[in-house]
Amino acid sequence: MGSEAIIVFLIAGIVLVAGANFLSNLISHKSDNVQKREPYESGMTTIGPTWVQFKVGYYLFAILFLVFDVEVAFLVPWAVVFKDFGAVGFIEILLFLFILGLGLLYAWKKGALKWE
């Protein structure tokens, strides 16, 4: 019963996403003119190079935020059913938090948390 439900949900998800993309492509307003092909920045033509390289630190900071945001998404359901898991569940979540702590320590040592 379980695997059939997963397959049904997978097929439904694929059909819904493909259908929404097809429908939006079908009914969207399409126009093409010279202005759409010009570079645009604040209503003025760009001056100088338009490709600016950002520091990697910004991306690392964002990735760290996502990692710990996802951690909360795992911790909240675990906390709700904490009594059902017993000691094994508690040890598993301690291991999970220990591994995340090691990742945080590594990022801290590498200077990824410094905002300069």
GIQUIFEN-V575770 format. One record per backbone hydrogen bond with DSSP energy under -0.5 kcal/mol. CO is the residue of the C=O (numbers start at 1). NH is the residue of the N-H. Records with the same first field share a line. If there is no record, write none. Layout:
BEGIN
CO=NH + NH
END
This chain:
BEGIN
1=5
2=6
3=7
4=8
5=9
6=10
7=11
8=12
9=13
10=14
11=15
12=16
13=17
14=18
15=19
16=20
17=21
18=22
19=23
20=24
21=25
22=26
23=27
24=28
29=31
33=37
34=37
35=38
41=44
44=41
50=52
55=58 + 59
56=60
57=61
58=62
59=63
60=64
61=65
62=66
63=67
64=68
65=69
66=70
67=71
68=72
69=73
70=74
71=75
72=76
73=77
74=78
75=79
76=80
77=81
79=82
81=84 + 85
82=85 + 86
85=88 + 89
86=90
87=91
88=92
89=93
90=94
91=95
92=96
93=97
94=98
95=99
96=100
97=101
98=102
99=103
100=104
101=105
102=106
103=107
104=108
105=109
106=110
107=111 + 112 + 113
108=111
111=114
114=116
END
